[in-house]
Amino acid sequence: MAEDWTPVRIPFLRPPSRLPAPLPKEREFLQSPVVLREDVSHHRVVAVSEHFIVKHGRGVEEDRGSNFTFP
């Protein structure tokens, strides 16, 4: 139910031991060939390995992570 949802605090941090893999380095997502979305406002959403999806680009703010849910 929607009223049970509580947004995560930003920045969302999880100990490395609880991640499925090491976080990708900047060069990895900048060079990712798996582009899920790219738009005229210079935002890109890319897949980095089988574990991570990264949104990056001009004007992308850290608080955009609050749009996602985490298990």
Secondary structure, DSSP 8 states (H G I E B T S, - for coil): -GGG-----SS----GGGSSS----HHHHHS-S-EEEE-TTSEEEEEETTTEEEEEETT--GGGGGGS---
